C-alpha cells in the first residue's frame, strides 16, 4: 500500500472560516485521508513531536504535508517552518504556506524558513476547491521514497518555547527512538 494512502494533511491556521472552507474543498475534491486542524505553530510542533514519539514508522505517523498560515497568535508560520526545517526526520514532509499575505518580504522569509511552496489563499469557495483538487492531484502523482525503518535514534531539537529564537541555548535535545524498530546500533 502506498504510504500516501495513510497519511494526514496538517492544516495550521487560526481562521476558522478559512479552515472550514479548505477542509470542505479537500473532501469535495476526493481527499479521504485525515485532516488535522491546529490553530497555531506551537500546537503544530507539539502534534509533530507526539507523532514522532508514537512509535510508528515515519510514514504512518507524520503528515504528508503541512499547510500553514503565517500570522498566528502562538507561534507563527515562520517559526513553525524554521523548526520543521531543523528536524532531519521531517525532511520528507511537504511544507506549504497558504496565507492572505502577498507581500514580497513574507514570500522571501517563508522560503528562507523552509517553505516548499507559497500560495495566496483563494478568494472564494470554488477557488478553494480548485486549489484542493490540483494539490491532491499533485500529491497522487508525486513519487515517494519507499517505506523504510527509521534510523534507531534521532535527535530532535525542541525550543523551550517557539517564541524564543531557535538558536537559543535553552533548546533541549529529545531522543526519538522508534519502538517498532528492531535495528540495534553497532558498538565500535
CORSULPE-V213863 format. One record per helix or strand. SS is the DSSP state (hx for helix, st for strand). FROM is the first residue (numbers start at 1). LEN is the number of residues. If there is no record, write none. Layout:
SS_FROM_LEN, SS_FROM_LEN
This chain:
hx_3_4, st_9_4, hx_16_13, st_35_4, hx_41_12, hx_58_4, st_65_4, hx_77_9, hx_88_3, st_94_6, hx_104_10, st_117_4, hx_125_17, st_154_5, st_172_5
